[in-house]
Amino acid sequence: MRTNVNLLLLWMVLLCAFAAFAQPTDIAVVVNPGNPVSSLTLPQLRKLLAGEKHSWPNGQGVKVFVRAPGTRERATLLRLLGMSESEYKRYWTSQVFRGETQFEPVTLPSNGMQKEAIVAIPGAIVLMDSRDVKPPAKVMRIHGHLPGEPGYPIQ
């Protein structure tokens, strides 16, 4: 009987530890460190991610990089745009077909590649798990809040 109680207690401790570890973190909006913008509203972010806004205030072209389908960052992107994966693909196909853009955002398979793109490409913008952001990347404030702060709207 004592062994069963010990196993139950161990299982409960492990479950609690896993639950604490599995807490979702915020998704950061990350741009090139030279970007003059440091804060966006959600509508401004949506316009950038949807290709409706083509340049930053300094005239630098916006270059959106996205994660592959099935990733948390991609799910966040789709949620922000209010689209399913198939709607997202159709949206970009029609944008290219109508000549409103030359190509859809580049899909990168890893956060490491996103980090490299952010540093290498002046107009770049990505969505990234806030735990993965490292200098010199620049994290944008959304509605005046940084990831981890109360009121930050992107998880």
C-alpha contacts under 8 A as a table, 3 or more apart, distances in Angstrom:
res1	aa1	res2	aa2	distance
1	M	4	N	5.25
1	M	5	V	6.48
2	R	5	V	5.14
2	R	6	N	6.22
3	T	6	N	5.07
3	T	7	L	6.11
4	N	7	L	5.06
4	N	8	L	6.06
5	V	8	L	5.02
5	V	9	L	6.12
6	N	9	L	5.09
6	N	10	L	6.07
7	L	10	L	5.03
7	L	11	W	6.02
8	L	11	W	5.06
8	L	12	M	6.17
9	L	12	M	5.08
9	L	13	V	6.19
10	L	13	V	5.14
10	L	14	L	6.19
11	W	14	L	5.17
11	W	15	L	6.06
12	M	15	L	5.02
12	M	16	C	6.15
13	V	16	C	5.19
13	V	17	A	6.14
14	L	17	A	5.01
14	L	18	F	6.04
15	L	18	F	5.10
15	L	19	A	6.12
16	C	19	A	5.04
16	C	20	A	6.18
17	A	20	A	5.17
17	A	21	F	6.13
18	F	21	F	4.99
18	F	22	A	5.90
19	A	22	A	5.08
19	A	23	Q	6.46
20	A	23	Q	5.62
24	P	155	Q	7.14
25	T	129	D	6.84
25	T	130	S	6.70
25	T	131	R	7.43
25	T	148	G	7.59
25	T	155	Q	6.34
26	D	129	D	6.34
26	D	130	S	5.73
26	D	147	P	5.51
26	D	148	G	6.41
26	D	152	Y	7.86
26	D	154	I	5.92
26	D	155	Q	4.25
27	I	73	E	7.05
27	I	76	T	7.76
27	I	127	L	6.24
27	I	128	M	5.41
27	I	129	D	4.59
27	I	130	S	5.35
27	I	147	P	6.97
27	I	154	I	5.65
27	I	155	Q	5.17
28	A	127	L	5.66
28	A	128	M	5.20
28	A	129	D	5.92
28	A	130	S	4.94
28	A	133	V	7.85
28	A	139	V	6.40
28	A	140	M	7.32
28	A	146	L	7.81
28	A	147	P	5.98
28	A	154	I	7.39
29	V	125	I	7.04
29	V	126	V	5.91
29	V	127	L	4.84
29	V	128	M	6.53
29	V	139	V	5.79
29	V	140	M	5.49
29	V	141	R	7.84
30	V	118	I	7.47
30	V	125	I	5.67
30	V	126	V	5.33
30	V	127	L	6.21
30	V	128	M	6.93
30	V	133	V	7.86
30	V	137	A	6.50
30	V	138	K	5.51
30	V	139	V	4.57
30	V	140	M	5.99
31	V	35	N	6.68
31	V	118	I	5.84
31	V	123	G	7.36
31	V	124	A	5.60
31	V	125	I	4.54
31	V	126	V	6.57
31	V	137	A	6.32
31	V	138	K	5.29
31	V	139	V	6.47
31	V	140	M	7.18
32	N	35	N	5.53
32	N	118	I	4.82
32	N	119	V	5.49
32	N	120	A	7.75
32	N	121	I	6.82
32	N	122	P	5.47
32	N	123	G	6.54
32	N	124	A	5.85
32	N	125	I	7.09
32	N	137	A	5.84
32	N	138	K	6.02
33	P	118	I	7.82
33	P	119	V	6.98
33	P	122	P	7.95
33	P	136	P	6.04
33	P	137	A	5.29
33	P	138	K	4.89
34	G	122	P	6.71
35	N	38	S	7.63
35	N	56	W	7.98
35	N	122	P	6.95
35	N	123	G	7.09
36	P	57	P	7.65
36	P	58	N	7.20
37	V	40	L	7.79
37	V	56	W	7.68
37	V	57	P	7.64
37	V	140	M	7.75
38	S	139	V	7.55
38	S	140	M	5.10
38	S	141	R	6.14
39	S	140	M	5.27
39	S	141	R	4.36
39	S	142	I	5.75
39	S	143	H	7.04
39	S	144	G	6.42
40	L	44	Q	5.94
40	L	45	L	6.25
40	L	140	M	6.95
40	L	141	R	6.20
40	L	142	I	5.02
40	L	143	H	6.17
40	L	144	G	7.66
41	T	44	Q	5.19
41	T	45	L	6.22
41	T	142	I	5.43
41	T	143	H	4.93
42	L	45	L	4.97
42	L	46	R	6.10
42	L	142	I	6.62
42	L	143	H	7.02
43	P	46	R	5.07
43	P	47	K	6.30
44	Q	47	K	5.18
44	Q	48	L	6.38
45	L	48	L	5.14
45	L	49	L	6.18
46	R	49	L	5.12
46	R	50	A	5.92
46	R	80	L	6.55
46	R	81	L	6.19
47	K	50	A	5.14
47	K	51	G	6.12
47	K	52	E	4.88
47	K	53	K	5.49
48	L	51	G	5.28
48	L	52	E	6.03
48	L	53	K	5.06
48	L	54	H	7.08
48	L	62	V	7.31
48	L	64	V	7.73
49	L	52	E	7.67
49	L	64	V	6.47
49	L	77	L	7.81
49	L	81	L	7.81
50	A	53	K	7.76
50	A	81	L	7.18
51	G	54	H	6.20
51	G	101	T	7.78
53	K	62	V	7.62
54	H	61	G	5.84
54	H	62	V	5.40
55	S	58	N	7.73
55	S	59	G	5.51
55	S	60	Q	5.39
55	S	61	G	4.20
55	S	62	V	4.93
55	S	123	G	7.84
56	W	59	G	5.37
56	W	60	Q	5.34
56	W	61	G	6.27
56	W	62	V	6.34
56	W	123	G	7.36
57	P	60	Q	7.34
60	Q	122	P	7.32
60	Q	123	G	5.78
61	G	123	G	5.44
62	V	123	G	4.66
62	V	124	A	6.02
62	V	125	I	7.23
63	K	105	P	7.30
63	K	121	I	7.85
63	K	123	G	5.32
63	K	124	A	4.52
63	K	125	I	6.22
64	V	105	P	5.27
64	V	106	V	6.84
64	V	124	A	5.78
64	V	125	I	5.13
64	V	126	V	6.25
65	F	105	P	5.50
65	F	106	V	4.98
65	F	107	T	5.89
65	F	108	L	6.71
65	F	114	Q	7.18
65	F	124	A	7.01
65	F	125	I	6.30
65	F	126	V	5.36
66	V	73	E	7.65
66	V	74	R	6.67
66	V	105	P	6.50
66	V	106	V	6.17
66	V	107	T	4.81
66	V	108	L	6.05
66	V	126	V	6.22
66	V	127	L	7.07
67	R	71	T	6.55
67	R	73	E	6.18
67	R	74	R	5.43
67	R	107	T	5.32
67	R	108	L	5.16
67	R	109	P	5.89
67	R	110	S	7.00
67	R	111	N	7.95
68	A	71	T	6.10
68	A	74	R	6.34
68	A	107	T	5.78
68	A	108	L	6.43
68	A	109	P	5.80
69	P	74	R	5.83
69	P	75	A	7.54
69	P	85	E	7.45
70	G	74	R	6.69
70	G	75	A	7.00
71	T	74	R	5.24
71	T	75	A	6.35
72	R	75	A	5.06
72	R	76	T	6.21
73	E	76	T	5.05
73	E	77	L	6.21
73	E	127	L	5.91
73	E	128	M	6.14
73	E	129	D	7.10
74	R	77	L	4.94
74	R	78	L	6.21
75	A	78	L	5.15
75	A	79	R	6.12
76	T	79	R	5.00
76	T	80	L	6.09
76	T	154	I	7.66
76	T	155	Q	7.28
77	L	80	L	5.14
77	L	81	L	6.25
77	L	127	L	7.49
78	L	81	L	5.11
78	L	82	G	5.82
78	L	83	M	5.13
78	L	84	S	6.14
78	L	85	E	6.94
78	L	88	Y	7.34
79	R	82	G	4.94
79	R	83	M	6.45
79	R	84	S	7.97
80	L	83	M	7.97
83	M	86	S	7.92
83	M	87	E	5.58
83	M	88	Y	5.86
84	S	87	E	5.09
84	S	88	Y	6.09
85	E	88	Y	5.05
85	E	89	K	6.35
86	S	89	K	5.14
86	S	90	R	6.20
87	E	90	R	5.05
87	E	91	Y	5.90
88	Y	91	Y	5.04
88	Y	92	W	6.38
89	K	92	W	5.40
89	K	93	T	6.14
90	R	93	T	5.03
90	R	94	S	6.10
91	Y	94	S	5.33
91	Y	95	Q	6.22
92	W	95	Q	4.87
92	W	96	V	6.19
92	W	103	F	7.64
92	W	104	E	5.52
93	T	96	V	5.31
93	T	97	F	6.09
93	T	104	E	7.50
94	S	97	F	4.87
94	S	98	R	5.99
95	Q	98	R	5.36
95	Q	99	G	6.29
95	Q	100	E	5.20
95	Q	101	T	5.88
96	V	99	G	5.07
96	V	100	E	5.96
96	V	101	T	5.12
96	V	102	Q	5.49
96	V	103	F	5.80
96	V	104	E	7.23
97	F	100	E	7.69
98	R	101	T	7.87
99	G	102	Q	6.53
101	T	104	E	7.41
108	L	111	N	7.75
108	L	113	M	6.30
108	L	114	Q	6.55
109	P	113	M	7.12
110	S	113	M	5.33
110	S	114	Q	6.50
111	N	114	Q	4.83
111	N	115	K	6.13
111	N	128	M	6.89
111	N	132	D	7.22
112	G	115	K	5.09
112	G	116	E	6.40
113	M	116	E	5.06
113	M	117	A	6.17
114	Q	117	A	5.04
114	Q	118	I	6.14
114	Q	126	V	6.94
115	K	118	I	5.25
115	K	119	V	6.53
115	K	133	V	7.60
115	K	134	K	7.86
115	K	137	A	7.26
116	E	119	V	5.40
116	E	120	A	6.08
117	A	120	A	5.08
117	A	121	I	5.67
117	A	124	A	6.91
118	I	121	I	5.72
118	I	122	P	7.25
118	I	124	A	5.44
118	I	125	I	6.77
118	I	126	V	7.56
118	I	137	A	6.55
119	V	122	P	7.24
119	V	136	P	7.16
119	V	137	A	6.57
121	I	124	A	5.49
128	M	132	D	6.86
128	M	133	V	7.09
129	D	132	D	5.54
129	D	133	V	7.14
130	S	133	V	5.51
130	S	147	P	6.59
133	V	137	A	6.80
133	V	139	V	7.93
134	K	137	A	6.01
135	P	138	K	7.27
139	V	146	L	7.41
140	M	146	L	6.85
141	R	144	G	5.13
141	R	145	H	4.89
141	R	146	L	4.81
141	R	147	P	7.80
142	I	145	H	5.27
142	I	146	L	6.56
142	I	152	Y	6.73
142	I	153	P	7.16
143	H	152	Y	7.49
143	H	153	P	7.91
145	H	149	E	6.13
145	H	150	P	7.54
145	H	151	G	6.55
145	H	152	Y	5.19
146	L	149	E	5.70
146	L	152	Y	6.17
147	P	152	Y	5.83
147	P	154	I	7.81
148	G	152	Y	6.85
149	E	152	Y	5.74
